[in-house]
Amino acid sequence: NLVSYGAFIEIEPGIEGLIHVSEMSWTKNITDQSEVVNVGDEIEAIVLSVQKDEGKISLGIKQTEHNPWENVENKYPVGSSVQAEIRNLTNYGAFVELEPGVDGLIHISDLSWIKKVSHPSEVFKKGDKVEAVVLSVDKESKKITLGVKQLTSNPWESIEKTMPVGSLVKGAVSKITAFGIFVQLENGIEALIHVTELSDQPFGKVEDVVSKGDPITAKVIKVDPEHKKIAL
C-alpha cells in the first residue's frame, strides 16, 4: 500500500514494514512515492528498527545504496577548487552539480569582488562549466557553498597601494546620474566623480560635460576600501 508518508511492505503474511519517504533516497526529496515504488513491486530494503510491542517495523531503501554525502568533506575540502556544471539559476545564486546527487550553491555575493550582480544570469547560463572554490561543507544539512570570486585575490584589500590618493587613473563613463558620473576603471572597479568635481566651469546638466562611454582620465581623491568606494 502507498500512503502520503511512505509505503507499506508485506514481509510475510501478517507482518508489514513501513518505508518512510525520508528513507527512500539520499539525494531527492520524494514527494510522490510512485517515483520509487509501486503496489506489487518486489523490493529489497534494510531493517532500521523493530518495535515488537507496537507491531511496527521500519525499513529503508536508500540504505541499500551508497550515500554520496558520506565522504563530501574529504572529497571537497574547504579551500579546494572544483569544476562543475550550472544546474539551475535562482535570484540568490547558482546551483552546480558536483556529482550525481551532490549539488553546491554559488551565492550571488560570491560571484564578483567588484561587479554588482543583480541576478546570476548576468554571469552564467544553465549548462555552463565553471570553476569555483569550496567555502563550506555541511554534511548533515547536505549543503556545500562555493565561490567564484575567491579564485582571485580581493582587489579592495590592496586598493590603497594600487590606487593611492593623488594617482591618475583611466576608464570610461559607465553611468550618468544627477549627482555625478560613474567611471568603470581599467581594473573593473567602478568609481564616482561627484558633480562638484566634474568641471571648474559652470554647466547646466551633467550630460553637457560628458556622455556615456566617454574615455576619462581622473585623479583619485578618496579611497574607502571598507565601503568599496572610490572618489575621483
Buried (B, 14 or more C-beta within 10 A) or exposed (E): EEEEEBBBBEEEEEEBBBBBBEBBBBBEEBEEBEEBBEEEEEEEBEEBEEEEEEEEBBBBBBEEEEEBBEEBBEBBEEEEEBEBEBBEBEEEBBBBBBEEBBBBBBBBEBBBBBBEBEBBEBBBEEEEEBEBBBBEBEEEEBBBBBBBBBEEEEBBEEBEEBBEEEEEBEBEBBEBEEEBBBBBBEEEBBBBBEBEBBEEEEEEEBEEBBEEEEEBEBEBBEBEBEEBBBBB
